[in-house]
Amino acid sequence: MMSYDENPQVDPDDDEEVGVLDNGSYEPDVVPVFFLSDSTGISAETMGNALLIQFPDVRFERTLMPFISSIEEARDVVARLDAVLDSSVRTPLVFATAASDEVRLELLKTRCEVIDFFGLHMERVESILDAHGVHAAARLHGVGDIKRYNSRMQAVEYTIEHDDGQSVRSLEKADVILVAPSRCGKTPTAMYLALQHGLFVANYPIVDEDLQTNELPRPVRHLRDRCFGLMTTAARLSAVRQERRPGSQYASLEQCTFELRRTESMFRQHRLPIADSSTKSVEELATIILQRLKTMKPSGTPSSTSTPRSQR
C-alpha cells in the first residue's frame, strides 16, 4: 500500500525550515523533489540524492512515495505531481525506480520531468545480456533470496549481541572486530556492515585500563588479524562526548587527546588497519573496511573470509 514520507533522509534536528508553506505550496526558492517506487524507494533516494548533493546552493524539499503497487495508485501520484507542477514556482524533479512496466508507464504520464533510473538502463542491460529481466518490484530490498536474507538477519543479531564489548562469546565467529575509544563510530558502522553486507561484526571499546600498555584488550588479543581500528580527531570526539556528558572529564579535550594518542600508538604497534571516522560517513567507512577485508587473513577458526556470509 502506498504511503508518503515527507522530507526523507533529513535530520530532524536540522534548524533549517522546511520549504513548504502553510497552504501546502512551496516557497519560491525551493525545488520540490519526489522519489517514486513500487518498492521501498531506497534506490531512488540513493541515486537521486547522489545527484542532488552536487547542488549545495539549491534548496530541495524531498518527498518519498514508495510501494506504488497498482495503476490506480500511480494515477493518484501523477495527479499530485501535476498539481505541484501547477502551483510551484520551481519545476519539480521526479526520480523513479519502478520495475513494474504498467506502474512505470503510468507514472511517466505526469507532466513533470521524470528521471526514470529503471527505464534508462534496463533495456541496455537486457541487450548486453541478451536476456529479458523479470521487471518485478521488491527484488533488491525485499526478502528475495531467503537464505541470504536470513543470513543478514543472523549477522544483525550477532552484531547487536557483540556491541560495545557486551559479549565476548563466539568472538571467533566475527568477520571483523572494530576497536576504538568510546564514541568513535563503532556501533553505526558495525550495524551498517551487518545489515547491508551480512557481515558478523563485533565492536570492542578501548577504555582507560587498556591504555596503560600498548597491548590490545585481552578478549580480542588472539584475534588481532580480524581487528580494525577506528580513529577520529580530539576536537570531534570531545564535541560528540559533550552531547552525551557535558562538562565531564570524559568529554574534555585533554582526555580525548590522551585516549586517541595512546590508542593510535597501540594500533600502530600491532599494525592494525585504521580508518578516520571524523570526516567519513558510515557508508564510506564500511567501504574502506570491506576493501581491506579482502586482504586481511583471519586468525583462529577459519570461519571468516573476505566474502560476507550473506553472499556465500
MARVEX-313219 format. One record per residue (C-alpha): residue number from 1; x, y, z. Coordinates in Angstrom, 3 decimals. Example, Ala and Ser with C-alpha at 12.3 -4.5 7.8 and 13.67 -1.06 7.14 Angstrom:
<atoms>
[atom 1 [12.300 -4.500 7.800]]
[atom 2 [13.670 -1.060 7.140]]
</atoms>
This chain:
<atoms>
[atom 1 [0.000 0.000 0.000]]
[atom 2 [1.374 3.364 -0.996]]
[atom 3 [2.360 5.885 1.675]]
[atom 4 [4.085 9.268 1.672]]
[atom 5 [7.193 10.221 3.623]]
[atom 6 [7.714 13.972 3.615]]
[atom 7 [11.333 15.136 3.734]]
[atom 8 [13.015 11.697 3.835]]
[atom 9 [16.641 11.369 4.982]]
[atom 10 [16.551 14.814 6.588]]
[atom 11 [17.966 15.328 10.071]]
[atom 12 [15.045 16.130 12.417]]
[atom 13 [17.369 18.323 14.464]]
[atom 14 [18.267 20.481 11.471]]
[atom 15 [17.349 24.091 12.214]]
[atom 16 [16.664 24.935 8.576]]
[atom 17 [12.964 25.486 7.914]]
[atom 18 [11.166 23.073 5.645]]
[atom 19 [10.297 24.788 2.364]]
[atom 20 [6.542 24.138 2.460]]
[atom 21 [4.118 26.932 3.288]]
[atom 22 [1.033 26.562 5.481]]
[atom 23 [-1.235 26.319 2.442]]
[atom 24 [0.738 23.321 1.134]]
[atom 25 [2.541 25.198 -1.632]]
[atom 26 [6.325 25.511 -1.842]]
[atom 27 [8.456 28.530 -1.131]]
[atom 28 [9.612 30.260 -4.356]]
[atom 29 [13.259 29.224 -3.992]]
[atom 30 [12.519 25.594 -3.137]]
[atom 31 [12.634 22.790 -5.700]]
[atom 32 [10.109 20.023 -4.928]]
[atom 33 [11.719 16.591 -5.290]]
[atom 34 [9.832 13.300 -5.381]]
[atom 35 [11.231 9.777 -5.121]]
[atom 36 [8.831 7.223 -6.633]]
[atom 37 [8.993 3.453 -6.401]]
[atom 38 [6.886 0.311 -6.482]]
[atom 39 [9.124 -0.970 -3.682]]
[atom 40 [10.859 0.775 -0.763]]
[atom 41 [12.218 3.725 -2.750]]
[atom 42 [15.670 3.290 -1.230]]
[atom 43 [17.326 3.031 -4.642]]
[atom 44 [15.511 6.097 -5.982]]
[atom 45 [16.559 8.104 -2.915]]
[atom 46 [20.144 6.910 -3.016]]
[atom 47 [20.714 7.625 -6.701]]
[atom 48 [18.648 10.810 -6.705]]
[atom 49 [20.411 12.253 -3.685]]
[atom 50 [23.767 11.358 -5.211]]
[atom 51 [22.864 13.821 -7.962]]
[atom 52 [21.212 16.458 -5.769]]
[atom 53 [24.204 16.683 -3.435]]
[atom 54 [26.127 18.199 -6.334]]
[atom 55 [23.965 21.322 -5.990]]
[atom 56 [24.691 22.577 -2.444]]
[atom 57 [23.303 26.056 -3.122]]
[atom 58 [19.861 24.808 -4.182]]
[atom 59 [17.134 24.185 -1.617]]
[atom 60 [15.223 20.939 -2.079]]
[atom 61 [12.070 19.667 -0.407]]
[atom 62 [12.094 15.884 -0.647]]
[atom 63 [9.113 13.534 -0.578]]
[atom 64 [9.339 9.737 -0.719]]
[atom 65 [6.401 7.889 -2.301]]
[atom 66 [7.084 4.134 -2.021]]
[atom 67 [5.033 0.980 -2.645]]
[atom 68 [3.116 2.307 -5.665]]
[atom 69 [1.725 -1.110 -6.499]]
[atom 70 [-1.165 -0.510 -8.896]]
[atom 71 [-2.190 1.612 -11.874]]
[atom 72 [-4.769 3.370 -9.694]]
[atom 73 [-2.147 4.378 -7.150]]
[atom 74 [0.146 5.513 -9.957]]
[atom 75 [-2.640 7.728 -11.300]]
[atom 76 [-3.098 9.293 -7.857]]
[atom 77 [0.633 10.033 -7.773]]
[atom 78 [0.526 11.596 -11.235]]
[atom 79 [-2.373 13.816 -10.154]]
[atom 80 [-0.416 15.001 -7.140]]
[atom 81 [2.726 15.648 -9.156]]
[atom 82 [0.840 17.645 -11.773]]
[atom 83 [-0.849 19.695 -9.041]]
[atom 84 [2.549 20.540 -7.575]]
[atom 85 [3.825 21.469 -11.034]]
[atom 86 [0.911 23.880 -11.486]]
[atom 87 [1.348 25.556 -8.102]]
[atom 88 [5.149 25.724 -7.745]]
[atom 89 [7.477 28.427 -8.986]]
[atom 90 [10.275 25.912 -9.496]]
[atom 91 [9.845 22.847 -11.708]]
[atom 92 [9.596 19.674 -9.607]]
[atom 93 [12.169 16.927 -10.003]]
[atom 94 [10.991 13.317 -10.003]]
[atom 95 [13.258 10.287 -9.555]]
[atom 96 [11.685 6.896 -10.188]]
[atom 97 [12.757 3.268 -9.866]]
[atom 98 [9.527 1.441 -10.651]]
[atom 99 [10.290 -2.029 -12.005]]
[atom 100 [6.706 -2.916 -12.901]]
[atom 101 [6.115 -1.870 -16.509]]
[atom 102 [2.460 -0.963 -16.008]]
[atom 103 [3.182 1.196 -12.954]]
[atom 104 [6.233 2.814 -14.547]]
[atom 105 [4.432 3.694 -17.772]]
[atom 106 [1.559 5.219 -15.820]]
[atom 107 [3.947 7.339 -13.725]]
[atom 108 [5.610 8.617 -16.885]]
[atom 109 [2.318 10.252 -17.873]]
[atom 110 [2.976 13.098 -15.436]]
[atom 111 [3.821 16.481 -16.930]]
[atom 112 [6.763 16.740 -14.531]]
[atom 113 [10.287 15.889 -15.591]]
[atom 114 [10.989 12.279 -14.588]]
[atom 115 [14.436 10.736 -14.242]]
[atom 116 [13.494 7.093 -14.765]]
[atom 117 [16.502 5.135 -13.493]]
[atom 118 [14.968 1.758 -14.315]]
[atom 119 [13.809 2.659 -17.793]]
[atom 120 [17.063 4.445 -18.643]]
[atom 121 [19.229 1.398 -18.052]]
[atom 122 [17.156 -1.800 -18.094]]
[atom 123 [16.830 -2.031 -21.883]]
[atom 124 [20.572 -1.643 -22.357]]
[atom 125 [21.357 -4.284 -19.713]]
[atom 126 [18.886 -6.672 -21.351]]
[atom 127 [20.567 -6.060 -24.692]]
[atom 128 [24.046 -6.757 -23.304]]
[atom 129 [22.906 -9.918 -21.518]]
[atom 130 [20.678 -10.992 -24.413]]
[atom 131 [18.038 -11.830 -21.814]]
[atom 132 [14.776 -10.306 -20.605]]
[atom 133 [14.560 -9.162 -16.986]]
[atom 134 [11.573 -10.077 -14.845]]
[atom 135 [10.678 -6.398 -14.202]]
[atom 136 [9.417 -7.278 -10.718]]
[atom 137 [9.328 -4.959 -7.715]]
[atom 138 [10.924 -5.606 -4.320]]
[atom 139 [13.764 -7.802 -5.582]]
[atom 140 [16.605 -5.635 -4.250]]
[atom 141 [15.309 -4.529 -0.847]]
[atom 142 [12.678 -7.229 -0.382]]
[atom 143 [13.210 -10.665 1.161]]
[atom 144 [14.317 -12.091 -2.204]]
[atom 145 [16.754 -14.968 -1.661]]
[atom 146 [15.516 -16.278 1.687]]
[atom 147 [18.865 -17.883 2.518]]
[atom 148 [20.759 -14.612 2.061]]
[atom 149 [18.053 -12.672 3.873]]
[atom 150 [18.187 -14.986 6.898]]
[atom 151 [21.972 -14.752 6.863]]
[atom 152 [21.777 -10.951 7.036]]
[atom 153 [19.343 -11.137 9.947]]
[atom 154 [21.711 -13.512 11.768]]
[atom 155 [24.504 -11.011 11.170]]
[atom 156 [22.393 -8.236 12.698]]
[atom 157 [21.583 -10.376 15.756]]
[atom 158 [25.251 -11.232 16.219]]
[atom 159 [26.303 -7.604 15.857]]
[atom 160 [23.735 -6.399 18.403]]
[atom 161 [24.880 -9.050 20.898]]
[atom 162 [28.521 -8.053 20.423]]
[atom 163 [28.011 -4.286 20.517]]
[atom 164 [30.466 -2.276 22.619]]
[atom 165 [32.003 -5.359 24.244]]
[atom 166 [28.706 -6.515 25.777]]
[atom 167 [29.559 -10.117 24.940]]
[atom 168 [32.824 -11.861 24.179]]
[atom 169 [31.096 -15.154 23.453]]
[atom 170 [31.871 -16.540 19.986]]
[atom 171 [34.166 -13.658 19.058]]
[atom 172 [35.988 -16.078 16.771]]
[atom 173 [32.895 -16.073 14.535]]
[atom 174 [33.305 -12.368 13.763]]
[atom 175 [34.258 -11.381 10.235]]
[atom 176 [35.724 -8.181 11.647]]
[atom 177 [36.144 -6.638 15.099]]
[atom 178 [36.010 -2.839 15.290]]
[atom 179 [38.188 -1.422 18.038]]
[atom 180 [38.141 2.209 19.166]]
[atom 181 [37.614 4.545 22.117]]
[atom 182 [34.047 5.380 23.067]]
[atom 183 [32.044 7.473 20.560]]
[atom 184 [34.300 6.956 17.548]]
[atom 185 [31.558 5.444 15.385]]
[atom 186 [31.906 1.732 16.137]]
[atom 187 [28.216 0.904 16.583]]
[atom 188 [26.696 2.574 13.484]]
[atom 189 [29.498 1.229 11.288]]
[atom 190 [29.061 -2.286 12.691]]
[atom 191 [25.286 -2.203 12.191]]
[atom 192 [25.626 -0.938 8.623]]
[atom 193 [28.083 -3.718 7.752]]
[atom 194 [25.739 -6.312 9.243]]
[atom 195 [22.505 -5.075 7.705]]
[atom 196 [23.787 -4.072 4.284]]
[atom 197 [26.572 -6.590 3.746]]
[atom 198 [25.750 -9.530 6.008]]
[atom 199 [28.984 -9.320 7.994]]
[atom 200 [29.218 -10.669 11.522]]
[atom 201 [30.733 -7.658 13.296]]
[atom 202 [31.845 -7.286 16.890]]
[atom 203 [32.981 -3.975 18.293]]
[atom 204 [35.072 -3.517 21.394]]
[atom 205 [35.767 -0.277 23.283]]
[atom 206 [39.208 0.943 24.317]]
[atom 207 [38.879 2.007 27.972]]
[atom 208 [41.297 3.610 30.437]]
[atom 209 [42.732 0.327 31.715]]
[atom 210 [43.580 -0.695 28.142]]
[atom 211 [45.613 2.473 27.717]]
[atom 212 [48.139 1.572 30.401]]
[atom 213 [50.027 -0.600 27.914]]
[atom 214 [50.239 -0.965 24.167]]
[atom 215 [48.603 -4.387 24.247]]
[atom 216 [45.227 -4.918 22.646]]
[atom 217 [42.346 -5.593 25.054]]
[atom 218 [42.624 -9.175 26.310]]
[atom 219 [39.350 -10.511 24.792]]
[atom 220 [40.426 -9.566 21.239]]
[atom 221 [44.161 -10.046 21.578]]
[atom 222 [44.186 -13.517 19.984]]
[atom 223 [42.084 -12.196 17.082]]
[atom 224 [44.376 -9.345 16.104]]
[atom 225 [44.157 -10.211 12.408]]
[atom 226 [40.410 -9.529 12.477]]
[atom 227 [40.675 -6.218 14.326]]
[atom 228 [40.125 -2.909 12.561]]
[atom 229 [40.816 0.376 14.332]]
[atom 230 [38.652 3.494 14.131]]
[atom 231 [40.107 6.903 14.930]]
[atom 232 [38.847 10.478 14.930]]
[atom 233 [40.139 13.910 15.904]]
[atom 234 [40.262 15.036 19.523]]
[atom 235 [38.076 18.052 18.758]]
[atom 236 [35.424 15.921 17.064]]
[atom 237 [35.478 13.294 19.815]]
[atom 238 [35.171 15.932 22.518]]
[atom 239 [32.219 17.568 20.763]]
[atom 240 [30.389 14.235 20.427]]
[atom 241 [31.039 13.301 24.052]]
[atom 242 [29.914 16.721 25.270]]
[atom 243 [26.465 15.918 23.867]]
[atom 244 [26.384 12.786 25.993]]
[atom 245 [28.071 14.007 29.187]]
[atom 246 [28.507 17.787 29.066]]
[atom 247 [31.261 19.251 31.232]]
[atom 248 [32.674 15.859 32.229]]
[atom 249 [36.299 14.723 32.309]]
[atom 250 [35.223 12.010 29.863]]
[atom 251 [34.320 14.695 27.314]]
[atom 252 [37.239 17.041 27.922]]
[atom 253 [39.602 17.831 25.066]]
[atom 254 [42.543 16.778 27.248]]
[atom 255 [41.053 13.329 27.924]]
[atom 256 [40.127 12.807 24.292]]
[atom 257 [43.611 13.804 23.136]]
[atom 258 [45.181 11.375 25.614]]
[atom 259 [42.944 8.459 24.615]]
[atom 260 [43.454 8.960 20.899]]
[atom 261 [47.225 9.342 21.222]]
[atom 262 [47.547 6.129 23.250]]
[atom 263 [45.092 4.266 21.017]]
[atom 264 [46.954 5.242 17.865]]
[atom 265 [50.192 4.011 19.399]]
[atom 266 [48.503 0.688 20.209]]
[atom 267 [47.111 0.304 16.714]]
[atom 268 [50.426 1.080 15.081]]
[atom 269 [52.353 -1.346 17.274]]
[atom 270 [50.016 -4.153 16.247]]
[atom 271 [49.798 -2.929 12.636]]
[atom 272 [46.036 -2.711 12.653]]
[atom 273 [44.345 -1.147 9.648]]
[atom 274 [42.879 2.231 10.660]]
[atom 275 [40.120 4.457 9.308]]
[atom 276 [39.402 8.048 10.379]]
[atom 277 [35.702 8.465 11.196]]
[atom 278 [35.871 12.245 11.694]]
[atom 279 [35.383 13.093 8.015]]
[atom 280 [33.803 9.932 6.615]]
[atom 281 [30.228 8.716 6.501]]
[atom 282 [29.218 5.283 7.740]]
[atom 283 [28.933 4.168 4.111]]
[atom 284 [32.479 5.328 3.354]]
[atom 285 [33.867 3.645 6.474]]
[atom 286 [32.092 0.415 5.563]]
[atom 287 [33.544 0.501 2.049]]
[atom 288 [37.074 1.036 3.393]]
[atom 289 [36.644 -1.895 5.783]]
[atom 290 [35.208 -4.159 3.079]]
[atom 291 [38.098 -3.386 0.746]]
[atom 292 [40.621 -4.080 3.488]]
[atom 293 [38.905 -7.355 4.426]]
[atom 294 [39.826 -8.666 1.011]]
[atom 295 [43.486 -8.573 2.047]]
[atom 296 [43.121 -9.476 5.730]]
[atom 297 [43.993 -13.061 6.693]]
[atom 298 [41.768 -14.218 9.564]]
[atom 299 [43.365 -15.867 12.567]]
[atom 300 [41.948 -18.607 14.744]]
[atom 301 [38.997 -20.605 13.445]]
[atom 302 [38.889 -20.356 9.637]]
[atom 303 [35.216 -19.368 9.591]]
[atom 304 [35.803 -15.825 8.381]]
[atom 305 [36.624 -14.904 4.817]]
[atom 306 [36.586 -11.750 2.776]]
[atom 307 [33.154 -12.785 1.439]]
[atom 308 [30.214 -11.863 3.700]]
[atom 309 [28.084 -14.814 4.791]]
[atom 310 [25.056 -13.339 3.003]]
[atom 311 [26.882 -13.709 -0.312]]
[atom 312 [28.237 -17.231 0.181]]
</atoms>
